[in-house]
Amino acid sequence: MATTIQISKELQQELVKRKLSERETYEEIIWDLLEDTMELSKATKKDIEESRQQIREGKVHSWEEIKNELRLNV
């Protein structure tokens, strides 16, 4: 069920600034803002922990190593 909320003109102007396109709704903008504060899923937490373990075990390569291996002159 949809509902209506009242916001100040100042807040509306800030939301308009955050639009990526003219067709983007205020609801989409608000969801994007909320996403940063939402709880991570169990799968994401597991992936993060696995990545941290790989770093602790030295299973990582520096950008310099990758460039040298691929013979990139960046």
Phi and psi in radians as a Rosetta constraint file:
Dihedral C 1 N 2 CA 2 C 2 CIRCULARHARMONIC -1.395 0.35
Dihedral N 2 CA 2 C 2 N 3 CIRCULARHARMONIC 2.667 0.35
Dihedral C 2 N 3 CA 3 C 3 CIRCULARHARMONIC -2.397 0.35
Dihedral N 3 CA 3 C 3 N 4 CIRCULARHARMONIC 2.841 0.35
Dihedral C 3 N 4 CA 4 C 4 CIRCULARHARMONIC -1.919 0.35
Dihedral N 4 CA 4 C 4 N 5 CIRCULARHARMONIC 2.405 0.35
Dihedral C 4 N 5 CA 5 C 5 CIRCULARHARMONIC -2.166 0.35
Dihedral N 5 CA 5 C 5 N 6 CIRCULARHARMONIC 2.713 0.35
Dihedral C 5 N 6 CA 6 C 6 CIRCULARHARMONIC -1.791 0.35
Dihedral N 6 CA 6 C 6 N 7 CIRCULARHARMONIC 2.334 0.35
Dihedral C 6 N 7 CA 7 C 7 CIRCULARHARMONIC -2.296 0.35
Dihedral N 7 CA 7 C 7 N 8 CIRCULARHARMONIC 2.738 0.35
Dihedral C 7 N 8 CA 8 C 8 CIRCULARHARMONIC -1.284 0.35
Dihedral N 8 CA 8 C 8 N 9 CIRCULARHARMONIC 2.816 0.35
Dihedral C 8 N 9 CA 9 C 9 CIRCULARHARMONIC -1.064 0.35
Dihedral N 9 CA 9 C 9 N 10 CIRCULARHARMONIC -0.651 0.35
Dihedral C 9 N 10 CA 10 C 10 CIRCULARHARMONIC -1.065 0.35
Dihedral N 10 CA 10 C 10 N 11 CIRCULARHARMONIC -0.791 0.35
Dihedral C 10 N 11 CA 11 C 11 CIRCULARHARMONIC -1.154 0.35
Dihedral N 11 CA 11 C 11 N 12 CIRCULARHARMONIC -0.714 0.35
Dihedral C 11 N 12 CA 12 C 12 CIRCULARHARMONIC -1.042 0.35
Dihedral N 12 CA 12 C 12 N 13 CIRCULARHARMONIC -0.735 0.35
Dihedral C 12 N 13 CA 13 C 13 CIRCULARHARMONIC -1.105 0.35
Dihedral N 13 CA 13 C 13 N 14 CIRCULARHARMONIC -0.681 0.35
Dihedral C 13 N 14 CA 14 C 14 CIRCULARHARMONIC -1.142 0.35
Dihedral N 14 CA 14 C 14 N 15 CIRCULARHARMONIC -0.718 0.35
Dihedral C 14 N 15 CA 15 C 15 CIRCULARHARMONIC -1.123 0.35
Dihedral N 15 CA 15 C 15 N 16 CIRCULARHARMONIC -0.699 0.35
Dihedral C 15 N 16 CA 16 C 16 CIRCULARHARMONIC -1.067 0.35
Dihedral N 16 CA 16 C 16 N 17 CIRCULARHARMONIC -0.691 0.35
Dihedral C 16 N 17 CA 17 C 17 CIRCULARHARMONIC -1.082 0.35
Dihedral N 17 CA 17 C 17 N 18 CIRCULARHARMONIC -0.500 0.35
Dihedral C 17 N 18 CA 18 C 18 CIRCULARHARMONIC -1.518 0.35
Dihedral N 18 CA 18 C 18 N 19 CIRCULARHARMONIC -0.093 0.35
Dihedral C 18 N 19 CA 19 C 19 CIRCULARHARMONIC -1.138 0.35
Dihedral N 19 CA 19 C 19 N 20 CIRCULARHARMONIC 2.315 0.35
Dihedral C 19 N 20 CA 20 C 20 CIRCULARHARMONIC -1.501 0.35
Dihedral N 20 CA 20 C 20 N 21 CIRCULARHARMONIC -0.384 0.35
Dihedral C 20 N 21 CA 21 C 21 CIRCULARHARMONIC -2.625 0.35
Dihedral N 21 CA 21 C 21 N 22 CIRCULARHARMONIC 2.824 0.35
Dihedral C 21 N 22 CA 22 C 22 CIRCULARHARMONIC -1.092 0.35
Dihedral N 22 CA 22 C 22 N 23 CIRCULARHARMONIC -0.490 0.35
Dihedral C 22 N 23 CA 23 C 23 CIRCULARHARMONIC -1.454 0.35
Dihedral N 23 CA 23 C 23 N 24 CIRCULARHARMONIC -0.198 0.35
Dihedral C 23 N 24 CA 24 C 24 CIRCULARHARMONIC -1.170 0.35
Dihedral N 24 CA 24 C 24 N 25 CIRCULARHARMONIC 2.350 0.35
Dihedral C 24 N 25 CA 25 C 25 CIRCULARHARMONIC -1.556 0.35
Dihedral N 25 CA 25 C 25 N 26 CIRCULARHARMONIC 2.835 0.35
Dihedral C 25 N 26 CA 26 C 26 CIRCULARHARMONIC -1.088 0.35
Dihedral N 26 CA 26 C 26 N 27 CIRCULARHARMONIC -0.613 0.35
Dihedral C 26 N 27 CA 27 C 27 CIRCULARHARMONIC -1.073 0.35
Dihedral N 27 CA 27 C 27 N 28 CIRCULARHARMONIC -0.750 0.35
Dihedral C 27 N 28 CA 28 C 28 CIRCULARHARMONIC -1.095 0.35
Dihedral N 28 CA 28 C 28 N 29 CIRCULARHARMONIC -0.695 0.35
Dihedral C 28 N 29 CA 29 C 29 CIRCULARHARMONIC -1.118 0.35
Dihedral N 29 CA 29 C 29 N 30 CIRCULARHARMONIC -0.775 0.35
Dihedral C 29 N 30 CA 30 C 30 CIRCULARHARMONIC -1.124 0.35
Dihedral N 30 CA 30 C 30 N 31 CIRCULARHARMONIC -0.735 0.35
Dihedral C 30 N 31 CA 31 C 31 CIRCULARHARMONIC -1.066 0.35
Dihedral N 31 CA 31 C 31 N 32 CIRCULARHARMONIC -0.711 0.35
Dihedral C 31 N 32 CA 32 C 32 CIRCULARHARMONIC -1.071 0.35
Dihedral N 32 CA 32 C 32 N 33 CIRCULARHARMONIC -0.709 0.35
Dihedral C 32 N 33 CA 33 C 33 CIRCULARHARMONIC -1.175 0.35
Dihedral N 33 CA 33 C 33 N 34 CIRCULARHARMONIC -0.685 0.35
Dihedral C 33 N 34 CA 34 C 34 CIRCULARHARMONIC -1.241 0.35
Dihedral N 34 CA 34 C 34 N 35 CIRCULARHARMONIC -0.527 0.35
Dihedral C 34 N 35 CA 35 C 35 CIRCULARHARMONIC -0.972 0.35
Dihedral N 35 CA 35 C 35 N 36 CIRCULARHARMONIC -0.627 0.35
Dihedral C 35 N 36 CA 36 C 36 CIRCULARHARMONIC -1.144 0.35
Dihedral N 36 CA 36 C 36 N 37 CIRCULARHARMONIC -0.382 0.35
Dihedral C 36 N 37 CA 37 C 37 CIRCULARHARMONIC -1.861 0.35
Dihedral N 37 CA 37 C 37 N 38 CIRCULARHARMONIC -0.005 0.35
Dihedral C 37 N 38 CA 38 C 38 CIRCULARHARMONIC -1.364 0.35
Dihedral N 38 CA 38 C 38 N 39 CIRCULARHARMONIC 2.695 0.35
Dihedral C 38 N 39 CA 39 C 39 CIRCULARHARMONIC -1.125 0.35
Dihedral N 39 CA 39 C 39 N 40 CIRCULARHARMONIC 2.423 0.35
Dihedral C 39 N 40 CA 40 C 40 CIRCULARHARMONIC -1.266 0.35
Dihedral N 40 CA 40 C 40 N 41 CIRCULARHARMONIC 2.563 0.35
Dihedral C 40 N 41 CA 41 C 41 CIRCULARHARMONIC -1.226 0.35
Dihedral N 41 CA 41 C 41 N 42 CIRCULARHARMONIC 2.839 0.35
Dihedral C 41 N 42 CA 42 C 42 CIRCULARHARMONIC -1.064 0.35
Dihedral N 42 CA 42 C 42 N 43 CIRCULARHARMONIC -0.687 0.35
Dihedral C 42 N 43 CA 43 C 43 CIRCULARHARMONIC -1.114 0.35
Dihedral N 43 CA 43 C 43 N 44 CIRCULARHARMONIC -0.731 0.35
Dihedral C 43 N 44 CA 44 C 44 CIRCULARHARMONIC -1.143 0.35
Dihedral N 44 CA 44 C 44 N 45 CIRCULARHARMONIC -0.748 0.35
Dihedral C 44 N 45 CA 45 C 45 CIRCULARHARMONIC -1.062 0.35
Dihedral N 45 CA 45 C 45 N 46 CIRCULARHARMONIC -0.693 0.35
Dihedral C 45 N 46 CA 46 C 46 CIRCULARHARMONIC -1.125 0.35
Dihedral N 46 CA 46 C 46 N 47 CIRCULARHARMONIC -0.778 0.35
Dihedral C 46 N 47 CA 47 C 47 CIRCULARHARMONIC -1.077 0.35
Dihedral N 47 CA 47 C 47 N 48 CIRCULARHARMONIC -0.716 0.35
Dihedral C 47 N 48 CA 48 C 48 CIRCULARHARMONIC -1.109 0.35
Dihedral N 48 CA 48 C 48 N 49 CIRCULARHARMONIC -0.778 0.35
Dihedral C 48 N 49 CA 49 C 49 CIRCULARHARMONIC -1.123 0.35
Dihedral N 49 CA 49 C 49 N 50 CIRCULARHARMONIC -0.698 0.35
Dihedral C 49 N 50 CA 50 C 50 CIRCULARHARMONIC -1.088 0.35
Dihedral N 50 CA 50 C 50 N 51 CIRCULARHARMONIC -0.714 0.35
Dihedral C 50 N 51 CA 51 C 51 CIRCULARHARMONIC -1.128 0.35
Dihedral N 51 CA 51 C 51 N 52 CIRCULARHARMONIC -0.726 0.35
Dihedral C 51 N 52 CA 52 C 52 CIRCULARHARMONIC -1.095 0.35
Dihedral N 52 CA 52 C 52 N 53 CIRCULARHARMONIC -0.682 0.35
Dihedral C 52 N 53 CA 53 C 53 CIRCULARHARMONIC -1.113 0.35
Dihedral N 53 CA 53 C 53 N 54 CIRCULARHARMONIC -0.740 0.35
Dihedral C 53 N 54 CA 54 C 54 CIRCULARHARMONIC -1.079 0.35
Dihedral N 54 CA 54 C 54 N 55 CIRCULARHARMONIC -0.669 0.35
Dihedral C 54 N 55 CA 55 C 55 CIRCULARHARMONIC -1.136 0.35
Dihedral N 55 CA 55 C 55 N 56 CIRCULARHARMONIC -0.794 0.35
Dihedral C 55 N 56 CA 56 C 56 CIRCULARHARMONIC -1.043 0.35
Dihedral N 56 CA 56 C 56 N 57 CIRCULARHARMONIC -0.611 0.35
Dihedral C 56 N 57 CA 57 C 57 CIRCULARHARMONIC -1.485 0.35
Dihedral N 57 CA 57 C 57 N 58 CIRCULARHARMONIC 0.008 0.35
Dihedral C 57 N 58 CA 58 C 58 CIRCULARHARMONIC 1.305 0.35
Dihedral N 58 CA 58 C 58 N 59 CIRCULARHARMONIC 0.361 0.35
Dihedral C 58 N 59 CA 59 C 59 CIRCULARHARMONIC -1.539 0.35
Dihedral N 59 CA 59 C 59 N 60 CIRCULARHARMONIC 0.831 0.35
Dihedral C 59 N 60 CA 60 C 60 CIRCULARHARMONIC -2.324 0.35
Dihedral N 60 CA 60 C 60 N 61 CIRCULARHARMONIC 2.817 0.35
Dihedral C 60 N 61 CA 61 C 61 CIRCULARHARMONIC -2.245 0.35
Dihedral N 61 CA 61 C 61 N 62 CIRCULARHARMONIC 2.424 0.35
Dihedral C 61 N 62 CA 62 C 62 CIRCULARHARMONIC -1.317 0.35
Dihedral N 62 CA 62 C 62 N 63 CIRCULARHARMONIC 2.827 0.35
Dihedral C 62 N 63 CA 63 C 63 CIRCULARHARMONIC -1.052 0.35
Dihedral N 63 CA 63 C 63 N 64 CIRCULARHARMONIC -0.683 0.35
Dihedral C 63 N 64 CA 64 C 64 CIRCULARHARMONIC -1.065 0.35
Dihedral N 64 CA 64 C 64 N 65 CIRCULARHARMONIC -0.758 0.35
Dihedral C 64 N 65 CA 65 C 65 CIRCULARHARMONIC -1.068 0.35
Dihedral N 65 CA 65 C 65 N 66 CIRCULARHARMONIC -0.750 0.35
Dihedral C 65 N 66 CA 66 C 66 CIRCULARHARMONIC -1.154 0.35
Dihedral N 66 CA 66 C 66 N 67 CIRCULARHARMONIC -0.771 0.35
Dihedral C 66 N 67 CA 67 C 67 CIRCULARHARMONIC -1.051 0.35
Dihedral N 67 CA 67 C 67 N 68 CIRCULARHARMONIC -0.762 0.35
Dihedral C 67 N 68 CA 68 C 68 CIRCULARHARMONIC -1.127 0.35
Dihedral N 68 CA 68 C 68 N 69 CIRCULARHARMONIC -0.750 0.35
Dihedral C 68 N 69 CA 69 C 69 CIRCULARHARMONIC -1.108 0.35
Dihedral N 69 CA 69 C 69 N 70 CIRCULARHARMONIC -0.688 0.35
Dihedral C 69 N 70 CA 70 C 70 CIRCULARHARMONIC -1.577 0.35
Dihedral N 70 CA 70 C 70 N 71 CIRCULARHARMONIC 0.022 0.35
Dihedral C 70 N 71 CA 71 C 71 CIRCULARHARMONIC 0.966 0.35
Dihedral N 71 CA 71 C 71 N 72 CIRCULARHARMONIC 0.804 0.35
Dihedral C 71 N 72 CA 72 C 72 CIRCULARHARMONIC -1.647 0.35
Dihedral N 72 CA 72 C 72 N 73 CIRCULARHARMONIC 2.287 0.35
Dihedral C 72 N 73 CA 73 C 73 CIRCULARHARMONIC -1.869 0.35
Dihedral N 73 CA 73 C 73 N 74 CIRCULARHARMONIC 1.332 0.35
